[in-house]
Amino acid sequence: MQAEKNTQPKEKKSLSAFSILFIILTLLWIISKLLSGHSFTPVMLPESSEVVSTVISPSLSDLVMAPFKSFQNSINIAVFILVLGGFINVAMKTNSLEAGISALVQKLKGKELVLIPLLMFLFSIGGTVYGMAEETIAFYVLITATLVAAGFDTVIAVAVILLGAGAGVLGSTVNPFATGVAGDALKGVGYNTNQGTIITVGTVLWLSTLAFFIWYVMRYAKKVKKDKSMTLLSEREQTEMNVNFNAENTEQLNFGRREKNILILFAFTFVVMIISLIPWGEFKVTIFNGWTSFLTGNNFGDWTFGDLAMWFLLMSVVIGIAAEMSEKEIINNFIAGTCDILSVVLIIVVARSISVLMGETHLDLFILDKAQSLLTGLSPVIFVPVAYFIYLGLSFLIPSTSALAFVSIPILGPLTAKLGMDPNIMIMIFVAGSGLVNLITPTSGVVMGGLQLSKVNYSTWLKFMGRPIVILLIMNIIILTTSMMILTK
Protein backbone atom coordinates (compact mmCIF):
# COMPACT_ATOMS: atom_id res chain seq x y z
CA MET A 1 0.00 0.00 0.00
CA GLN A 2 1.41 3.32 -1.03
CA ALA A 3 2.20 5.63 1.83
CA GLU A 4 -0.13 8.57 2.09
CA LYS A 5 1.56 11.77 1.03
CA ASN A 6 1.86 14.55 3.55
CA THR A 7 -0.29 17.33 2.14
CA GLN A 8 0.37 19.76 4.99
CA PRO A 9 2.15 22.85 3.63
CA LYS A 10 5.72 23.28 4.72
CA GLU A 11 6.35 26.20 7.00
CA LYS A 12 8.47 28.90 5.46
CA LYS A 13 11.90 29.21 7.01
CA SER A 14 12.91 32.70 8.06
CA LEU A 15 16.40 34.09 8.53
CA SER A 16 17.68 34.45 12.07
CA ALA A 17 18.35 37.88 13.55
CA PHE A 18 22.09 37.25 13.26
CA SER A 19 21.88 36.41 9.55
CA ILE A 20 19.81 39.52 8.80
CA LEU A 21 22.27 41.77 10.65
CA PHE A 22 25.37 40.24 9.06
CA ILE A 23 23.81 40.59 5.60
CA ILE A 24 23.12 44.30 6.23
CA LEU A 25 26.66 44.79 7.59
CA THR A 26 28.16 43.16 4.52
CA LEU A 27 25.99 45.18 2.12
CA LEU A 28 27.06 48.45 3.78
CA TRP A 29 30.70 47.34 3.54
CA ILE A 30 30.22 46.77 -0.21
CA ILE A 31 28.45 50.16 -0.62
CA SER A 32 31.31 51.89 1.20
CA LYS A 33 33.74 50.17 -1.17
CA LEU A 34 31.79 51.37 -4.20
CA LEU A 35 31.55 54.96 -2.90
CA SER A 36 35.19 55.07 -1.86
CA GLY A 37 36.76 58.45 -2.64
CA HIS A 38 33.46 60.30 -3.12
CA SER A 39 33.65 63.71 -1.48
CA PHE A 40 31.25 65.63 0.77
CA THR A 41 31.26 68.97 2.59
CA PRO A 42 34.16 68.90 5.09
CA VAL A 43 33.11 67.96 8.63
CA MET A 44 35.16 68.08 11.85
CA LEU A 45 34.95 64.88 13.89
CA PRO A 46 34.21 65.86 17.51
CA GLU A 47 36.14 62.98 19.06
CA SER A 48 39.40 63.73 17.25
CA SER A 49 38.99 67.27 15.81
CA GLU A 50 39.99 65.77 12.46
CA VAL A 51 38.40 67.28 9.33
CA VAL A 52 37.09 64.64 6.90
CA SER A 53 35.59 65.11 3.44
CA THR A 54 35.68 61.76 1.60
CA VAL A 55 34.31 58.25 1.98
CA ILE A 56 37.07 55.88 3.06
CA SER A 57 37.36 52.46 1.44
CA PRO A 58 37.00 49.80 4.16
CA SER A 59 39.36 46.87 4.29
CA LEU A 60 38.28 43.30 4.91
CA SER A 61 39.58 43.67 8.46
CA ASP A 62 37.12 46.56 9.03
CA LEU A 63 34.26 44.21 8.23
CA VAL A 64 35.63 41.34 10.31
CA MET A 65 36.49 43.49 13.35
CA ALA A 66 33.35 45.66 13.38
CA PRO A 67 31.46 43.32 15.79
CA PHE A 68 34.46 43.19 18.14
CA LYS A 69 34.79 46.99 18.18
CA SER A 70 31.06 47.19 18.78
CA PHE A 71 31.46 44.85 21.75
CA GLN A 72 34.13 47.16 23.18
CA ASN A 73 31.81 50.15 22.79
CA SER A 74 28.79 48.26 24.16
CA ILE A 75 30.39 46.55 27.15
CA ASN A 76 28.19 48.40 29.68
CA ILE A 77 24.89 47.38 28.10
CA ALA A 78 26.25 43.87 27.46
CA VAL A 79 27.16 43.33 31.13
CA PHE A 80 23.83 44.78 32.25
CA ILE A 81 21.82 42.40 30.06
CA LEU A 82 23.88 39.38 31.13
CA VAL A 83 23.34 40.21 34.81
CA LEU A 84 19.68 40.91 34.09
CA GLY A 85 19.31 37.40 32.65
CA GLY A 86 20.81 35.94 35.81
CA PHE A 87 18.53 38.02 38.02
CA ILE A 88 15.37 37.02 36.15
CA ASN A 89 16.26 33.32 36.29
CA VAL A 90 16.91 33.44 40.04
CA ALA A 91 13.51 35.12 40.49
CA MET A 92 11.78 32.65 38.17
CA LYS A 93 13.21 29.67 40.07
CA THR A 94 11.40 30.81 43.23
CA ASN A 95 8.07 30.14 41.43
CA SER A 96 6.83 33.41 42.92
CA LEU A 97 6.49 35.13 39.54
CA GLU A 98 4.41 32.30 38.08
CA ALA A 99 2.22 32.22 41.18
CA GLY A 100 1.80 36.00 41.06
CA ILE A 101 0.94 35.90 37.36
CA SER A 102 -1.66 33.20 37.98
CA ALA A 103 -3.19 35.20 40.84
CA LEU A 104 -3.32 38.35 38.70
CA VAL A 105 -4.92 36.57 35.74
CA GLN A 106 -7.52 34.92 37.96
CA LYS A 107 -8.33 38.29 39.55
CA LEU A 108 -8.74 39.90 36.11
CA LYS A 109 -10.80 37.02 34.75
CA GLY A 110 -12.82 38.49 31.88
CA LYS A 111 -11.04 41.85 32.15
CA GLU A 112 -7.58 40.86 30.89
CA LEU A 113 -7.70 43.46 28.10
CA VAL A 114 -7.26 46.26 30.65
CA LEU A 115 -3.60 45.20 31.01
CA ILE A 116 -2.79 46.34 27.47
CA PRO A 117 -3.57 50.09 27.64
CA LEU A 118 -2.30 50.33 31.22
CA LEU A 119 1.09 48.79 30.46
CA MET A 120 1.49 50.64 27.16
CA PHE A 121 0.79 53.98 28.85
CA LEU A 122 3.35 53.28 31.59
CA PHE A 123 6.02 52.25 29.09
CA SER A 124 5.27 55.34 26.98
CA ILE A 125 5.97 57.62 29.94
CA GLY A 126 9.41 56.05 30.22
CA GLY A 127 9.93 56.61 26.51
CA THR A 128 9.01 60.29 26.41
CA VAL A 129 10.77 61.19 29.68
CA TYR A 130 14.10 59.37 29.41
CA GLY A 131 14.07 57.44 26.13
CA MET A 132 13.33 54.01 27.59
CA ALA A 133 14.73 51.51 25.07
CA GLU A 134 17.44 49.05 26.14
CA GLU A 135 15.89 49.10 29.62
CA THR A 136 12.75 47.44 28.24
CA ILE A 137 14.75 44.23 27.74
CA ALA A 138 14.28 43.69 31.48
CA PHE A 139 10.51 43.32 31.09
CA TYR A 140 10.06 40.99 28.11
CA VAL A 141 10.12 37.64 29.90
CA LEU A 142 7.73 38.69 32.68
CA ILE A 143 5.29 40.65 30.48
CA THR A 144 5.24 37.89 27.85
CA ALA A 145 4.52 35.21 30.46
CA THR A 146 1.76 37.37 31.97
CA LEU A 147 -0.01 38.13 28.70
CA VAL A 148 0.25 34.57 27.41
CA ALA A 149 -1.28 33.37 30.68
CA ALA A 150 -4.05 35.94 30.14
CA GLY A 151 -4.93 34.29 26.83
CA PHE A 152 -2.99 36.46 24.39
CA ASP A 153 -0.02 35.61 22.16
CA THR A 154 3.62 36.66 22.14
CA VAL A 155 3.09 39.23 19.37
CA ILE A 156 0.85 41.18 21.74
CA ALA A 157 3.51 41.01 24.45
CA VAL A 158 6.15 42.48 22.12
CA ALA A 159 3.68 45.13 20.93
CA VAL A 160 2.79 46.22 24.48
CA ILE A 161 6.44 46.82 25.37
CA LEU A 162 7.97 47.92 22.08
CA LEU A 163 5.08 50.07 20.85
CA GLY A 164 4.34 51.44 24.30
CA ALA A 165 7.88 52.67 24.94
CA GLY A 166 8.29 53.44 21.23
CA ALA A 167 5.29 55.79 21.21
CA GLY A 168 6.93 57.76 24.01
CA VAL A 169 10.31 57.90 22.28
CA LEU A 170 8.68 58.92 18.99
CA GLY A 171 7.00 61.76 20.87
CA SER A 172 9.95 62.64 23.10
CA THR A 173 9.31 65.70 25.22
CA VAL A 174 12.21 65.88 27.68
CA ASN A 175 14.10 62.75 26.59
CA PRO A 176 17.78 63.69 27.17
CA PHE A 177 18.98 61.14 24.59
CA ALA A 178 16.86 62.60 21.78
CA THR A 179 15.52 66.14 22.24
CA GLY A 180 18.21 66.85 24.84
CA VAL A 181 21.16 65.87 22.63
CA ALA A 182 19.55 67.48 19.57
CA GLY A 183 18.97 70.73 21.47
CA ASP A 184 22.58 70.84 22.65
CA ALA A 185 23.79 70.11 19.11
CA LEU A 186 21.71 73.00 17.78
CA LYS A 187 23.03 75.37 20.45
CA GLY A 188 26.55 74.29 19.53
CA VAL A 189 26.12 75.86 16.09
CA GLY A 190 24.62 79.09 17.41
CA TYR A 191 20.85 78.47 17.42
CA ASN A 192 18.71 78.55 20.56
CA THR A 193 16.00 75.96 21.15
CA ASN A 194 12.44 76.68 22.23
CA GLN A 195 11.61 74.06 24.86
CA GLY A 196 7.94 75.03 24.79
CA THR A 197 7.68 74.21 21.07
CA ILE A 198 9.51 70.91 21.51
CA ILE A 199 7.36 69.80 24.45
CA THR A 200 4.11 70.84 22.75
CA VAL A 201 4.80 69.10 19.44
CA GLY A 202 6.31 66.13 21.27
CA THR A 203 3.21 65.72 23.42
CA VAL A 204 0.93 65.75 20.37
CA LEU A 205 3.10 63.13 18.64
CA TRP A 206 3.33 61.02 21.81
CA LEU A 207 -0.37 60.91 22.70
CA SER A 208 -1.66 60.54 19.13
CA THR A 209 0.79 57.70 18.46
CA LEU A 210 -0.01 56.00 21.76
CA ALA A 211 -3.78 56.23 21.19
CA PHE A 212 -3.42 54.72 17.72
CA PHE A 213 -1.16 51.90 18.93
CA ILE A 214 -3.45 51.03 21.84
CA TRP A 215 -6.42 50.82 19.46
CA TYR A 216 -4.48 48.65 17.01
CA VAL A 217 -3.07 46.26 19.62
CA MET A 218 -6.44 45.97 21.40
CA ARG A 219 -8.13 45.19 18.09
CA TYR A 220 -5.71 42.34 17.37
CA ALA A 221 -5.80 41.14 21.00
CA LYS A 222 -9.59 40.81 20.97
CA LYS A 223 -9.38 38.64 17.84
CA VAL A 224 -6.73 36.35 19.34
CA LYS A 225 -8.53 36.17 22.68
CA LYS A 226 -11.73 35.09 20.93
CA ASP A 227 -10.14 32.75 18.38
CA LYS A 228 -6.58 31.44 18.77
CA SER A 229 -6.43 30.65 15.04
CA MET A 230 -6.37 34.41 14.34
CA THR A 231 -2.78 34.66 15.62
CA LEU A 232 -0.04 35.74 13.22
CA LEU A 233 2.37 33.27 14.82
CA SER A 234 3.57 30.34 12.75
CA GLU A 235 3.11 26.80 14.06
CA ARG A 236 6.72 26.78 15.19
CA GLU A 237 6.32 30.08 17.04
CA GLN A 238 3.15 28.82 18.71
CA THR A 239 5.02 25.72 19.85
CA GLU A 240 7.83 27.84 21.26
CA MET A 241 5.26 30.05 23.00
CA ASN A 242 3.66 27.04 24.67
CA VAL A 243 7.01 25.60 25.71
CA ASN A 244 8.54 28.82 27.06
CA PHE A 245 5.54 30.72 28.42
CA ASN A 246 2.97 28.05 29.28
CA ALA A 247 1.34 29.07 32.56
CA GLU A 248 -1.21 26.25 32.79
CA ASN A 249 0.45 24.70 35.81
CA THR A 250 0.70 27.92 37.81
CA GLU A 251 -2.82 27.54 39.18
CA GLN A 252 -1.53 24.89 41.59
CA LEU A 253 1.30 27.07 42.91
CA ASN A 254 1.04 28.49 46.39
CA PHE A 255 0.84 32.29 46.57
CA GLY A 256 1.52 32.89 50.24
CA ARG A 257 3.48 35.39 52.28
CA ARG A 258 6.87 34.13 51.04
CA GLU A 259 5.86 34.51 47.39
CA LYS A 260 4.39 37.96 48.04
CA ASN A 261 7.57 39.13 49.77
CA ILE A 262 9.70 37.94 46.85
CA LEU A 263 7.41 39.74 44.39
CA ILE A 264 7.76 42.92 46.45
CA LEU A 265 11.56 42.61 46.23
CA PHE A 266 11.28 41.92 42.51
CA ALA A 267 9.08 44.98 41.93
CA PHE A 268 11.30 47.14 44.18
CA THR A 269 14.30 46.25 42.00
CA PHE A 270 12.60 47.67 38.92
CA VAL A 271 11.24 50.73 40.73
CA VAL A 272 14.79 51.64 41.74
CA MET A 273 15.96 51.06 38.15
CA ILE A 274 13.35 53.46 36.76
CA ILE A 275 13.93 56.15 39.39
CA SER A 276 17.70 55.95 38.96
CA LEU A 277 17.49 56.49 35.18
CA ILE A 278 15.20 59.55 35.13
CA PRO A 279 17.43 62.62 34.55
CA TRP A 280 16.33 64.50 37.67
CA GLY A 281 18.89 67.23 37.10
CA GLU A 282 17.14 68.19 33.86
CA PHE A 283 14.02 68.97 35.91
CA LYS A 284 15.94 70.79 38.67
CA VAL A 285 15.02 68.04 41.17
CA THR A 286 17.70 67.66 43.88
CA ILE A 287 15.94 65.39 46.38
CA PHE A 288 18.10 62.40 45.41
CA ASN A 289 21.44 64.21 45.59
CA GLY A 290 23.94 62.89 48.09
CA TRP A 291 22.20 60.11 49.98
CA THR A 292 21.43 57.90 46.93
CA SER A 293 25.10 57.62 45.97
CA PHE A 294 26.02 55.34 48.88
CA LEU A 295 25.52 52.14 46.85
CA THR A 296 27.32 52.77 43.54
CA GLY A 297 28.86 56.20 44.01
CA ASN A 298 26.34 57.84 41.65
CA ASN A 299 23.12 59.63 42.58
CA PHE A 300 19.77 58.55 41.21
CA GLY A 301 19.47 60.27 37.86
CA ASP A 302 23.14 59.66 37.08
CA TRP A 303 23.10 55.86 37.02
CA THR A 304 24.47 54.10 33.97
CA PHE A 305 24.17 50.49 32.81
CA GLY A 306 27.18 49.65 35.00
CA ASP A 307 25.35 50.84 38.12
CA LEU A 308 22.24 48.92 37.06
CA ALA A 309 24.21 45.73 36.48
CA MET A 310 25.59 45.75 40.01
CA TRP A 311 22.16 46.63 41.43
CA PHE A 312 20.55 43.63 39.73
CA LEU A 313 23.46 41.42 40.84
CA LEU A 314 22.91 42.48 44.44
CA MET A 315 19.17 41.91 44.26
CA SER A 316 19.72 38.46 42.72
CA VAL A 317 21.46 37.47 45.94
CA VAL A 318 18.81 39.14 48.11
CA ILE A 319 15.95 37.35 46.33
CA GLY A 320 17.84 34.06 46.44
CA ILE A 321 18.29 34.39 50.21
CA ALA A 322 14.62 35.37 50.66
CA ALA A 323 13.67 32.21 48.73
CA GLU A 324 15.91 30.18 51.07
CA MET A 325 18.16 29.03 48.21
CA SER A 326 21.57 27.66 49.01
CA GLU A 327 24.69 29.50 47.90
CA LYS A 328 25.20 26.91 45.17
CA GLU A 329 21.60 27.23 43.95
CA ILE A 330 21.84 31.01 43.68
CA ILE A 331 25.05 30.81 41.66
CA ASN A 332 23.86 28.00 39.39
CA ASN A 333 20.52 29.68 38.70
CA PHE A 334 22.24 33.01 38.03
CA ILE A 335 24.75 31.49 35.59
CA ALA A 336 22.00 29.57 33.80
CA GLY A 337 20.10 32.85 33.35
CA THR A 338 23.10 34.60 31.82
CA CYS A 339 23.44 31.71 29.36
CA ASP A 340 19.78 32.01 28.36
CA ILE A 341 20.09 35.71 27.53
CA LEU A 342 23.53 35.60 25.88
CA SER A 343 21.97 35.52 22.40
CA VAL A 344 20.29 38.88 23.10
CA VAL A 345 23.64 40.41 24.06
CA LEU A 346 25.23 39.16 20.84
CA ILE A 347 22.34 40.49 18.75
CA ILE A 348 22.74 43.96 20.25
CA VAL A 349 26.50 43.86 19.64
CA VAL A 350 26.14 42.84 15.99
CA ALA A 351 23.43 45.47 15.44
CA ARG A 352 25.69 48.21 16.77
CA SER A 353 28.58 47.06 14.59
CA ILE A 354 26.73 48.57 11.62
CA SER A 355 27.13 52.05 13.11
CA VAL A 356 30.78 51.30 13.86
CA LEU A 357 31.49 50.45 10.22
CA MET A 358 29.66 53.51 8.89
CA GLY A 359 31.51 55.78 11.28
CA GLU A 360 34.89 54.43 10.15
CA THR A 361 34.13 54.84 6.44
CA HIS A 362 32.25 58.18 6.87
CA LEU A 363 29.40 56.77 4.80
CA ASP A 364 26.96 58.34 7.27
CA LEU A 365 28.43 61.82 6.67
CA PHE A 366 28.32 61.33 2.90
CA ILE A 367 24.62 60.40 3.01
CA LEU A 368 23.87 63.34 5.31
CA ASP A 369 25.61 65.77 2.95
CA LYS A 370 23.52 64.57 0.01
CA ALA A 371 20.39 64.89 2.14
CA GLN A 372 21.24 68.53 2.88
CA SER A 373 21.50 69.29 -0.84
CA LEU A 374 18.14 67.63 -1.45
CA LEU A 375 16.36 69.85 1.11
CA THR A 376 17.70 73.20 -0.06
CA GLY A 377 15.07 75.54 -1.52
CA LEU A 378 11.96 73.51 -0.65
CA SER A 379 8.71 75.02 0.70
CA PRO A 380 7.49 73.87 4.16
CA VAL A 381 4.81 71.62 2.63
CA ILE A 382 7.47 69.70 0.68
CA PHE A 383 10.37 70.27 3.08
CA VAL A 384 8.87 68.39 6.05
CA PRO A 385 7.91 65.15 4.23
CA VAL A 386 11.29 65.04 2.43
CA ALA A 387 13.19 65.70 5.68
CA TYR A 388 11.09 63.04 7.40
CA PHE A 389 11.90 60.43 4.76
CA ILE A 390 15.58 61.38 4.96
CA TYR A 391 15.51 60.66 8.68
CA LEU A 392 13.82 57.34 8.04
CA GLY A 393 16.82 56.33 5.96
CA LEU A 394 19.38 57.79 8.36
CA SER A 395 17.72 56.09 11.34
CA PHE A 396 17.93 52.72 9.64
CA LEU A 397 21.69 53.19 9.35
CA ILE A 398 22.15 54.94 12.72
CA PRO A 399 19.51 53.58 15.15
CA SER A 400 21.03 55.37 18.15
CA THR A 401 19.05 58.60 18.64
CA SER A 402 21.86 60.39 20.45
CA ALA A 403 24.41 59.49 17.76
CA LEU A 404 22.06 60.52 14.95
CA ALA A 405 21.22 63.82 16.64
CA PHE A 406 24.89 64.57 17.20
CA VAL A 407 25.73 63.95 13.55
CA SER A 408 22.70 65.42 11.77
CA ILE A 409 21.22 68.33 13.72
CA PRO A 410 24.29 70.64 13.42
CA ILE A 411 23.86 70.34 9.64
CA LEU A 412 20.09 70.19 9.07
CA GLY A 413 19.13 72.54 11.94
CA PRO A 414 20.92 75.62 10.54
CA LEU A 415 19.72 74.74 7.03
CA THR A 416 16.13 74.85 8.30
CA ALA A 417 16.68 78.27 9.88
CA LYS A 418 18.34 79.66 6.74
CA LEU A 419 15.27 78.66 4.74
CA GLY A 420 13.11 80.73 7.13
CA MET A 421 11.66 77.74 9.00
CA ASP A 422 11.76 76.74 12.67
CA PRO A 423 14.77 74.51 13.52
CA ASN A 424 12.90 73.24 16.60
CA ILE A 425 10.53 71.41 14.26
CA MET A 426 13.54 69.84 12.56
CA ILE A 427 14.43 68.39 15.96
CA MET A 428 10.95 66.88 16.15
CA ILE A 429 11.21 65.58 12.56
CA PHE A 430 14.39 63.80 13.64
CA VAL A 431 12.71 62.44 16.79
CA ALA A 432 9.59 61.22 14.97
CA GLY A 433 11.48 59.75 12.03
CA SER A 434 13.97 57.85 14.15
CA GLY A 435 11.20 56.83 16.54
CA LEU A 436 9.17 55.25 13.74
CA VAL A 437 12.08 53.37 12.19
CA ASN A 438 13.25 52.06 15.56
CA LEU A 439 9.94 50.20 15.91
CA ILE A 440 10.82 47.83 13.07
CA THR A 441 14.46 48.19 11.99
CA PRO A 442 16.61 45.06 12.18
CA THR A 443 19.61 47.29 12.92
CA SER A 444 18.17 48.02 16.38
CA GLY A 445 19.37 45.67 19.09
CA VAL A 446 16.28 46.57 21.12
CA VAL A 447 13.90 45.34 18.39
CA MET A 448 15.82 42.16 17.62
CA GLY A 449 16.62 41.45 21.26
CA GLY A 450 13.01 41.87 22.35
CA LEU A 451 11.77 39.58 19.60
CA GLN A 452 14.39 37.00 20.58
CA LEU A 453 13.26 37.02 24.22
CA SER A 454 9.58 36.69 23.31
CA LYS A 455 10.28 34.02 20.66
CA VAL A 456 8.75 36.02 17.79
CA ASN A 457 10.26 35.91 14.31
CA TYR A 458 11.25 39.21 12.71
CA SER A 459 9.11 38.35 9.66
CA THR A 460 6.08 37.93 11.92
CA TRP A 461 6.70 41.31 13.51
CA LEU A 462 6.92 42.97 10.09
CA LYS A 463 3.62 41.33 9.13
CA PHE A 464 2.01 42.74 12.29
CA MET A 465 3.47 46.22 11.77
CA GLY A 466 2.95 46.60 8.01
CA ARG A 467 -0.27 48.62 7.98
CA PRO A 468 0.17 50.65 11.21
CA ILE A 469 3.59 51.89 10.14
CA VAL A 470 2.13 53.43 6.98
CA ILE A 471 -0.76 55.02 8.91
CA LEU A 472 1.60 56.36 11.57
CA LEU A 473 3.92 57.77 8.92
CA ILE A 474 1.04 59.77 7.42
CA MET A 475 -0.07 60.95 10.88
CA ASN A 476 3.43 62.14 11.73
CA ILE A 477 3.87 64.04 8.48
CA ILE A 478 0.52 65.81 8.90
CA ILE A 479 1.33 66.86 12.49
CA LEU A 480 4.88 68.00 11.66
CA THR A 481 3.93 69.81 8.45
CA THR A 482 1.10 71.66 10.22
CA SER A 483 3.47 72.62 13.05
CA MET A 484 6.11 73.89 10.60
CA MET A 485 3.59 75.94 8.62
CA ILE A 486 2.22 77.56 11.78
CA LEU A 487 5.69 78.47 13.06
CA THR A 488 7.30 79.43 9.75
CA LYS A 489 8.08 83.14 9.60
Salt bridges, closest charged atoms under 4 A:
GLU112 OE2 - LYS225 NZ 3.56
GLU134 OE2 - ARG352 NH2 2.72
GLU259 OE2 - ARG258 NH1 2.77
GLU360 OE2 - LYS69 NZ 2.78
